[in-house]
Amino acid sequence: MSDRKRHGKKRHDPAPDPSTPRAGGDPASGAGAAVPLSRKAYEKALKNLHVELVQLQQWVVHSGLKVCIVFEGRDGAGKGGTIKALTERVSPRVFRVVALPAPTEREKSQMYIQRYIPHLPAAGEVVIFDRSWYNRAGVERVMGFCTEQQTEDFLKAVPMVEKALVNSGIILLKYWLEVSPEEQTRRLRDRFEDGRKLWKLSPMDLKSYSRWYDYSRARDAMFEATDSGWAPWHAVHSNDKKKARLAILQHILDSIPYQKLKTEKIVLPPRQKRGDYVESAYKVKFINDEN
């Protein structure tokens, strides 16, 4: 039986501003002249992680763990692809993705955090926020959807809210995906040039594209105010999507204590005999019929 234990909390330094040069590589890549990961190596590593994620899922249900995973980052940083890699081999009834739309008029009148509370995990659930309450520290602040005072109030309050979540037994993991301005440009252009990806490009993406350093300032303030000992931020360079996904999935597995449950050997039972069953004369319409 393999037994994973929670590692000591390691504080990840917030992603540095892309304008800060580094020796030996792209200013924002954080990886120097790193060799890209081949698709074959990526798929092999991803398969191994998926096996472990299924084991984690079984333990979460068995032990009644409550896990909340928050993904934040600039537009085009790779949040959607990472969430897909995380969830594609597990049950959507256990790994539940929450991507809330813009707030309604009623929700705007509520306490800010209120609309997120109903989506928090119960026992035996992993809830994944594709953007979260940190909208207030990012897009809402930069695009003027809230006042500076509302943002400051949020930044003061959210560490206490997250402490209450952790004290209630929720395992809270927060990830920030950092992409370079050049790679963000390439990905956003790819969205409107590839008809399969048009749905990913929103009017807000275009409006916010030119506000790179406004977002940098908002990100820095968010890290400084909310990178707490009980709910630290884990920053990931995401110019290389494959490496970023593998790193995040491995970090999630390392951060949640779980055990591989013993399972009985599965044997398919024999099928019943035909007996008096006769094929129906009704002509079922198959869409791939060759006749």
N, C-alpha and C positions, 0 to 999 in steps of 0.2 A: 504494500500500500504506500503510495507517495503522499507525503504530508507537506503542504505548503504553509509556511508561516509568514505573517506580516513582517516585512523588513522595517527597520527603523526609518522614520520619516526623514527623507532626504530633501532638503530645500533646493529646488531648482531655481537658479537665478533667472529673473525675467529676461525675455529675449531682448538683446540690445537693439538700439535704433539702427535701421539700415544705413543711415548716413555715416555711421562710425566705421572707418576702414579696418580691415584685418589683413594681416600679412598672409600671402600664399593662397588667396582665393577670392571669390566674389564677395563684395562688401556685406551682403546679407545672407549668404548661404550658410555660414557657420561651419562649413565642412571642407574648406580648401578645395583642392583638386580631387575630390572624392570620386571613386570609380562607381558608376551607376550599377545598380543591382540588376542582374539578368532576370528575365521573366521566369525562367525555369527555377532559379534559386529562390525567387520571391514566392512562387506558387508552392514550392516544397516547404519553405518556412511557414507560410500562411496555413497550409494544411495541418502542420504540427500544432500551431497555435489554436486552430479551430477545434482540434481534438481536445486540447486542454480547456477551451472555453465551454465545450459540452460537459466536461467533468465539473467545471465550476458551476454551470447551470444546475446540474443535479444536486450539488452541495447546497447551493442557494435555496433551492426548494426544500431539500431535506432538513436543513438547519434553520430555515426561516430568516435568512439574512435579508437586510434591506440595503440596497446599493443605489446610489444616485451618481451619475456621471455627467459632467457638464463639459460641452465642447464650445469653445469660443475662438475667435480669430477673424482676420480680415476676410472680405469677400474673395473667394478663389483660393483660400488657404488650404482647402482639402478636407473640410469637416465632413461633408456628405460622403465622400469616398471612404473615409475612415470609419464612419458609422456603418456604412454598408459592409465593410470588411469585418467589423465587429459582430454584426447581427446576421450575416447571411447563412450561418450554419446552426443557429440556435432558435429556440421557439419564441415567436413574437408574443406569446402569452407570458413569458418570463422576462425576456429582454424587450422592454416597451420603449419605443421612440416617441418623444414629445417634441413637436415643432409647432409652436403656437402661432396663429396669424396675428395681424395687428389687433390691438385691443379694441373692443366695442366701446360705445359711449358709456354703457353701464360699467364696464371694467375700468374705464378711465376715471370714474368717480370713486372707485374703491381704493383701499390701501394698496400701494403698488405691488407688494409681494403676494397679495391675496389670490390672484388668478393662477399663480404657480403652485400654491399649497395643495389643491386637490390632486395634482399629478405626481406628488411625491410617492415613493415606493411604500407598499405594505410588505409584510413578511413574505419572503419567497419571490421577490421581484427585483429586477434591475431596470431602473428608469434612466433613459439617456436623453438629455436635453440638447437638441440641435439649436443652439442659442438658448439663453435662459434669462433669469432676472438680471444678468449683466448687460442686457440691452440698454438699461438705463445709464450704465457707465460708458457705453460705446456709442452705438448709432443714435440713440435718443439725445445724448449730450452733443455730439458732433453736428447732427442735423437740426438741432434746435427744437426737438419734440418735447423737451422738458427744460425747466429753468436751471440755472447754475445752482441755486439753493436746493432744488429737488435732488440734483446729482450729489451735492455735498451731504445732504441728509441720508441719501441712500448709502454712500460710501462709509458713513459713520455707523449705520445700522446693520449693514449686511454681515459683518463679522459676528455680531451678536446673534443674528438669525441663524447663521451657519453653525455657530456653537450650540444653539438649541437643537438643531437637526442632528448634529453628531452626538450630543448628549442623549438624544432619544433612541440611539442605536443605529442611525443611518451611517453607512460608509460613504463618505462624500469625496469624489475625485474630480478635480477641475483641471482641464487641459486647454492650453492656449497654443494654437498652431500659427507659427510665424513664417510668412512667405516674403520673398524679396519683391521690390516694386517691379522689376523686370519680369519675374515669373508671374506675378499677378496680372500684368498687362497681357502676357502671352495667353494665360488661361481665360481671361475675360474676352479677348478677341476670338479665341477658339469657340466660345459659347455662341457668339452671333454668326460665326462662319459655319458652324456645324448644326444642321437642323435638328439633330438629336438632342442638342444641349440648350436650345433656345429657352426652354422652360426654366433653366437655372438663372437666366439673366433677368433681373427685375429693374424697373425704373430707379429704385433706390440704389442698386449697384452702380448705375451710371452717375447718379447724383453724388454719391460718396467717393467715386473713384479719384476725383481731383483733390480730395481732402486728406492726403496721405499723412501729413505731419500733424494735422488736427487729431487724427486717429492715433498717431504715435503718442501725443501728449495725453490723450484720454487713456490709452493703454498703460502708460507709465503711472498715472495717478491711480488707476485701478489696482495695479500690482502693489503699489506702496501701501494702499489702504486696506487691501483684502487678502494679502498673502500671509495668512495666519498660521500659527503652529498647528491648529486643529483642522484647518482646511487650506493647505498650501496650493499654490499654482504650480503646475508642471508644464513648462514650456518646451515646445518641440519645433525644430527647424523642419519645414515641410516642402522645401523646394524639390526634394526627392520624395515623391508621394509614397513609393513602395517602402522605403526605409522608415519614413515617418509612421506609416500604418503599423508596420511590424514592431517598432519601438513602443508605440502606444499600447498595442494589444499585450505585449510582454509586460509592460509596466502595470497594466490593469491586473493581470494574473499574479504579479508579484506583490500587489498592494492589498489583495483580498485573501484572507486566510481560508483555505479550503482543503479538503481531502478527497481523494478518489474513492468513491463508494464501491464496495464489492458488488458485483453483479453476477447473477447466475448465467451459466452458459445458455445461449439462446439456440433452440432447436425448433425448426418449423414442424408443426404437426402435420400428419398426412391429410390430404384432401378427401372429402367424402366421395363416395362413388356416385356415378350418374343416376343410378336407380331409374325412376320412371320419368325423369326430366326430359322434355322435348323442346327443341329450339322453337321460339315463337315465329309465326309466319309474318308478324308485323315488320315492315321495312323501315328500319332505323336509318336516318340520313346521316352518314358520316361525312364530314367536310373534306376528308382526304381520300374519299373513295375514288378509285381510278376508273370505275365504270360509269 
